[in-house]
Amino acid sequence: MSKAKKQLDTVDKLAAIVFAPQQNGADYYKRVVEIIDFIDSYFCINICPEDAGEMTLNELKAKLQPKIEFYSKFFATDKVGVFEMAAEAN
């Protein structure tokens, strides 16, 4: 349950940034900076401890691609937070 709560908190935080009211013309650009800061901290906490701020977007995607390929072999079971490898991936 706490994992689901954390995910909801993450979604809520990002939604708060994206849907924040705009007071002036600069707010759109401020939101982009806030989203970049959010991604930087999320990447550092959840993906790898490197400073994502020093990486290009292509470098970030390159870090994620092997994880995407590996974890794509696992599918959710009926138990929350439990995944199993697909039979053809074994």
Rosetta blueprint (number, residue, H / E / L):
1 M L
2 S H
3 K H
4 A H
5 K H
6 K H
7 Q H
8 L H
9 D H
10 T H
11 V H
12 D H
13 K H
14 L H
15 A H
16 A H
17 I H
18 V H
19 F L
20 A L
21 P L
22 Q L
23 Q L
24 N L
25 G L
26 A L
27 D H
28 Y H
29 Y H
30 K H
31 R H
32 V H
33 V H
34 E H
35 I H
36 I H
37 D H
38 F H
39 I H
40 D H
41 S H
42 Y H
43 F H
44 C H
45 I H
46 N H
47 I L
48 C L
49 P L
50 E L
51 D L
52 A H
53 G H
54 E H
55 M L
56 T L
57 L H
58 N H
59 E H
60 L H
61 K H
62 A H
63 K H
64 L H
65 Q H
66 P H
67 K H
68 I H
69 E H
70 F H
71 Y H
72 S L
73 K L
74 F E
75 F E
76 A E
77 T L
78 D L
79 K L
80 V L
81 G L
82 V L
83 F E
84 E E
85 M E
86 A L
87 A H
88 E H
89 A H
90 N L
